[in-house]
Amino acid sequence: MAEKPRRDKKTRVHEAHGKPELRPGEYFWGACAADRILVRLMFAPDRNIQVDLWWNTVIGAPVIRLCVGLYPDSVEFGELLGNGFNHPQFHQKGYGTLVVNTAIQSLQASCSPAMRIEGVLLNVEEEDLSAEERNRLAKYRHIFWSRFGLGFVTSGPQEETHLRGTVGALKTVRSGQIADQFPRFVPLASFARTRPQFV
């Protein structure tokens, strides 16, 4: 006899093997040490998954954002906003890794493993930089996204770099900390329906 799913106060339902089943709506995770961090996950089936991160404030726009479009036969990663070279406080410091890790767990809890991944790697703020600097930043972007199990294809008249892969082949990055205080990987089961009171 198959084991029944067990209920959980945070994500509401877990499959028998422990993988969260993501339900529509908002989820939150936050922590407080010398600094404060808040992550909000929003899941709208057949529309998108959005992950926002606030640092030391919950007022106004998030400092980091990633939106992933959900389509019948593919998912499309939008631009990861807020952690580029023009935001040195958040550039290559682990904030983007936490956001992408959260999005990947959400995709794997809501999409077929065979679902194709698409997306374009770019940062429109780099247009005025030298070719050498743009190439350096593009190399770092390749390294960053490849850690999550994604491949790349260059195509089109602008020679744009496109993400390629499948949901099932995505990997989370579990090592490292943010500001020596917070993990770069937070299990989806640690997210709650209500915003943490201390933030």
N, C-alpha and C positions, 0 to 999 in steps of 0.2 A: 504494500500500500504506500502511495506517495505521501511524503511528509507535508503537512499543511504549512502554508506561509505563516511566519510568526509576526505579530504586530509589534510596532515600535513607536514610542511617543514622538520621536524626532522625524523620521522619514515615513512613518505610518505603516509601511509594509516592507518586509524583507522576503525575498525568495528563500526557499528551503536551504540553498547552498550559501546564503549570506550576501548575495548580491542585491543591493537596493533596487526596488522598483520605483522609478521616479514618477511622482504624480504632478499634475499641472499646478502652477503657482510659484510662490516665493519661498526660498529657504535662506537661512542666515547662519553664519559662523563668525565669531569674534573672539578676541583675546586681548588682555590688558597686562602689560608689564611696565617697563619704562615708557613705552609707547603703546598706542591703541590701534588695533586693526579690525576692520569689519569687511566681510565678504558676503555679497548677496548673489544668490543664484536664482534666475527666473527661467522657468520652463513653460513654454507655450507650444503644445504638440502641433505638428504640421506647420509651425511658423518659425520659431527660433529658440535657442538657448542663449541666455545672456549672463555673463559673470562680471560683476562690478566690485572694485576694491576701494575702500576708503582708508586713509592713513591719518591718525590723530584728529579726525573730524568725521562727522556724519552729516554735516551741513553742506549743501551744494552738490555739484557734480562729483562723481567718483574720480580718483586719480588714475585708475587703470580700468579699461573696459575691453571685453571681447564679446562679439556677437557671432553666433554660428547659425546660419540659415538652414532650416530643415525642409527638404524637398522629397518628392515621392521616391526618387532613385539615387539621391545624393545628399550630402551635407556640404555647406560652403563656409569655410572659415573667413570671417571678415578681418579687417586690419586690427591688430592688437594695439590699442591706443594708450598712450600715457607713459610708456617706459622706453621710448626711443632716445637717441642721442641728445635731443633737445630738452629732455627731462632728466638731467644728470642725477638727481636724487633717487630716481627709480630705475636708472639704466644699468642693466647687468647686475642687479642686486637681489634677484630672486622673486620680486613681486609678480612679474609676468609668468614665471614658472608656476606659482601658486594658482594664478588665474587659469592658465592652460590646463594644469592638472585637474582642476575642478570641472572645466568644460569637458575634458576627456572622460572622466568618470560619469558625467551626466549623459554623454553620448552613448557610452557603453551600457548604461542602464535603460536607455530608451530607444535605441536603434539596432537594426540587424547588424551583426558583425561583417556582413558582406557589403554594407552600404559604402559607396564610393565617397572619397573626400576630395573636394576641390577648394581653390582659393588662390589668390595672387599675393606674392610677397612684395610689399612695397612700403615706403614711408614717404608721403608726398612732401614732407618737410625737408627732404634731402635734395630737392631739385637744384638748389643754388650752391650746393657743395661741389668741390672739385671732383673730377672723375676718380682720382685715387682714393679720396675719402669715401665716396659712394661705394666703391668696390670693397673697401675695408669693412664698411657697415653691412654690405650684402653678404660678405663671408661670415660675419658673426650671426646674421639672421639664419643662414643655412645651418650653421652649427647648432643654434638654438632649437630650430624646428626639427632637425634630424634626430635629436635626443628623444623626441616623442614618437619616433617610428615613421616619420613622414619622408617621402621622396620628393624629387623636384623634376620639372620639365620646363625647358625654356622654349617659348614659341611666340608667334605673333610679330607684327612689324616693329614693335617696340622691344622685342626680345624680353618679354616679361617672364618672370620665374613663377611657375604655377606649382602649388602643392598637389601631391598625389599620394594616395594610400587608401586604406579601408579602415572602418571603425574598429574592426576586430584586431587589426595590426597596431593600433595605437598603444603607446606605452606611457605610463606616468613616470615622472622623475621624483624619487623619494628622498634624495640626499640634500643636505644643506639647510641653512636657516636664513630667515630674513632679519637683518639688523641684530643678529646673535640672540634673538628672542623668540621668534615664531617659526613653525615648520613651513617648508615649501610645499608639503603634501599634507592635506587634511582629508581623511576618509569622508565620503559622502554621507555616511551614517552619522557623522558628528554635526551635520547641519540640522538646524531646527526650524520649525515654521515661524517662530517668533524671534524678533530682534533681541540680542543680548541686552540686558538692562544696563550694564556698566558702560555701554557705548551709546 
